Amino acid sequence: MSKKNIEDCVRDTLNQYFKDLDGEEPHSLHDMVMLTVEKPLLDVVLRQADGNQSKAAEWLGINRNTLRRKLVEHKLI
């Protein structure tokens, strides 16, 4: 059994999203996807880093202050 990578999961989900639209046109798709993906990304990485924001920021490749701002925006802290 082959493993799905994140890219495949995103592709499958987007294909299903377009099917579910049933001919309707999407709006602000980029913003929707980025906001939808960012929250669980931050949540999972922070949990894997045992709540250590410095470590999570390093893993994400972003500044700790940026991480903190995003955590507040997504109501994760």
C-alpha positions as CSV (number, residue, x, y, z in Angstrom):
1,M,0.0,0.0,0.0
2,S,1.5,3.3,-1.0
3,K,1.5,6.3,1.3
4,K,-0.1,9.5,0.3
5,N,1.9,12.7,0.6
6,I,0.5,16.0,1.7
7,E,0.4,17.2,-1.9
8,D,-1.7,14.3,-3.0
9,C,-4.1,14.8,-0.1
10,V,-4.5,18.5,-1.0
11,R,-5.1,17.6,-4.6
12,D,-7.7,15.0,-3.8
13,T,-9.5,17.4,-1.4
14,L,-9.5,20.2,-4.0
15,N,-10.8,17.9,-6.6
16,Q,-13.6,16.9,-4.3
17,Y,-14.3,20.5,-3.4
18,F,-14.8,21.3,-7.1
19,K,-17.1,18.3,-7.5
20,D,-19.1,19.5,-4.5
21,L,-19.5,22.9,-6.1
22,D,-21.6,21.3,-8.7
23,G,-20.9,23.8,-11.4
24,E,-20.8,26.9,-9.2
25,E,-17.7,29.0,-9.4
26,P,-15.3,29.3,-6.5
27,H,-14.4,32.7,-5.0
28,S,-11.2,33.6,-3.1
29,L,-10.0,30.1,-3.3
30,H,-6.4,30.9,-2.5
31,D,-7.3,32.7,0.7
32,M,-9.7,30.0,1.7
33,V,-7.1,27.2,1.2
34,M,-4.4,29.1,3.0
35,L,-6.6,29.9,6.0
36,T,-7.9,26.4,6.1
37,V,-4.4,24.8,6.0
38,E,-2.6,27.2,8.2
39,K,-4.6,26.6,11.4
40,P,-4.1,22.8,11.6
41,L,-0.5,23.2,10.4
42,L,0.3,25.5,13.3
43,D,-1.7,23.4,15.8
44,V,0.0,20.1,14.9
45,V,3.5,21.6,14.7
46,L,3.1,23.3,18.1
47,R,1.8,20.1,19.7
48,Q,4.7,18.1,18.2
49,A,7.1,20.7,19.6
50,D,5.5,20.1,23.0
51,G,4.2,23.8,23.1
52,N,7.7,25.2,22.5
53,Q,7.0,28.2,20.2
54,S,10.7,28.8,19.5
55,K,11.1,25.2,18.3
56,A,7.8,25.3,16.3
57,A,8.8,28.5,14.6
58,E,12.2,27.0,13.7
59,W,10.5,23.9,12.3
60,L,8.1,26.1,10.3
61,G,10.9,28.3,9.0
62,I,9.2,31.5,10.4
63,N,10.1,34.0,13.1
64,R,8.8,33.3,16.6
65,N,6.9,36.6,16.6
66,T,5.2,35.7,13.4
67,L,4.2,32.3,14.8
68,R,2.9,34.0,17.9
69,R,0.8,36.5,15.8
70,K,-0.6,33.6,13.7
71,L,-1.4,31.6,16.8
72,V,-3.4,34.5,18.2
73,E,-5.1,35.1,14.8
74,H,-6.3,31.5,14.8
75,K,-7.2,31.5,18.5
76,L,-4.7,28.8,19.2
77,I,-3.4,30.6,22.3
